[in-house]
Amino acid sequence: MRTKVLAICSALMFTVAMTGMAFAEDCASGTVKSVDGQNVVVDCGGKDVKATGDAKVGDKVAVKDGKVAKAAKKKTEGC
C-alpha cells in the first residue's frame, strides 16, 4: 500500500512539473512595447511578456527562456 501511494505521488509531481514547463512564457515573435534598462516588455499577440535583453521600442523580437533575440526572417526557397 505504501509503495502505491509513493508511486502515485511521484507521478502526480512529475505531471505538475511538466505542466509548469509547458506554460512557460515564450513568444515566437512580437513587438517591443517598452524598455527599462535591460528589462523589456514584448507584445505577443495581445499578451505582454517580460524579458531581458538589448532591444529598442518597435523592434521585432522573439522571446526564449526569458531573453530576447532578434526575430529570424523567413527564408525563401530556391527553384
N, C-alpha and C positions, 0 to 999 in steps of 0.2 A: 504494500500500500504506500509506503513511504517513498519508494523509487518512482511510483507512478505520479505522485504529487510533484516530486522534483522534476520529472521529465516534462510534465505539463507546464510548470512554472518556467522552465528553461525555454520551451517552445514559445510561450507567451512573451517572454522578454525578448527573444530573437525577433518575433513578429513586430513588436513595438519599435525596436531599434531600426529595422528595415523600413518601416513606415515613416519614421522621422527622417531618414536619409532621403526618401522619395520626395518629401515635401520641402527639401532644402531650397532656398531661394536662388535659382539660376535663371538667367534670361538669355535666350538665343540672340536677340538683338533688340536694341532700344535706343532712345534718345536721352542724352544727359539733360536733366531739368535744372539741377543746381550743384554748385561745387563750393565746399568749405574746406580749404586746405587740401588734404588727401581724401577727405570724405566726399563721396559722390552720390547723388540720388538720380536713378535711372528710371524712366517711364517705360515699362514693358507691357504695352498694350492695355493701359488702364490700371496697372498695378505698379506701385512705386517700390523699387528695390534699392536698399542702401548697400554701397560697396566702397572699396578703397582703390585708389589709383590716380593716375595722371590723365585728366581729360578736361575739355572745355565745354561750356554750356552749348548745346546744339550738336555735339559730336554723336555719331552713330557708333555705339559700342556694344560689346557682348559682356555678360557677367558670368563668371565661372568661379565657384568657390569663394565668393565674396570679393573678387578682384575684377577690375575692368580690363578689357582688351579691345583693341580696335576691331570692329566687325569685319569679317572676311568678305571680300567681294566675290560674287558668283562668277565662276569661270565659264567661258563659252567653249563648247567643244568644237573641234575642227571637223572637216569633212571626212 
